[in-house]
């Protein structure tokens, strides 16, 4: 397994009464030997931010190590309703609506529109719902500072910790392939930058996401909180720090599951948590290259399970970071590339 060593700087900031402790992490790839993470108390201080109800919502999972859950309140913002109200017939109508109804940086709006139109022409965005969700998600907030200037470049970018933000065309294609309907419960494996979940929050009010890299989870959770005032649908995204291979059984079954890391098989727990008739989209194949597969689950009356697979790019190979467990080992049988 390849490990990327980087200096880890921990900045301790004293608090007023309890002395909250904040960890600042430079990019690193998790591994059993090199990983350094915040303690439960430090992470709790970050998450709670003065809110004892959120602190009480966290729980430890003794089997898979440290696990946190951040769940939204009973009242969730209706992101899909906002999306439906947005005009997309012309660029002028969309720009006018965005300027009057949203707080997005106007410098990025035309770039976002142009990228969406490219994906409509390539059929990577097919349904109007998916186009609207893509247009409402400000990618500029999820691209990390070291990649400023490439916010709407059609390429993957590093977000630190050995992780990446996926190419926007692949994000679009995977989103389209999910075919999310109103009321669907959606699970994402691999929160990463938070960009994919941001898009999902404008397609469903019932979005769950799991991240295994602790400092990345904390960083993206903070990003969601910082953006929530301007983008309230992010407050409805249920977040978990943990091993996504085992899904989130407490809230199963899920209508749709999206996996954003590479694996050479379909994780049985995820398949079990997928509803009959549900769709899972994932990069499937050995570490060297994968194919993005759409998997539909059907169950016969006798209990026989049938999986109908479709290669959404018709043979075009992609490459995602490996699906890893909590000690950094790949779940795929083949060794990772050096």
Secondary structure, 3 states (H helix, E strand, C coil): CCCCCCCCCCCCCCCCCCCCCCCCCCCCCCCCCCCCCCCHHHHHHHHHCCCHHHHHCCCCECCCECCEEECCCCCCCCHHHHHHCCCCCCHHHHHHHHHHHCCCCHHHHHHHHHHHHHHHHCCCCCCHHHHHHHHHCCHHHCCCHHHCCCCCCCCCEEEECCEEECCHHHHHHHHHHHCCCCCCEEEEECCCCCHHHHHHCCCCCEEEEEECCHHHHHHHHHHHHHHCCCCHHHHHEEEEECCHHHCCHHHCCEEEEEECCEECCCCHHHHHHEEEEEEEEEEECCCCCEEEEEEEEEECCCCCEEEEEEECCCCCCECCCECECCCCCECCCCCCCC
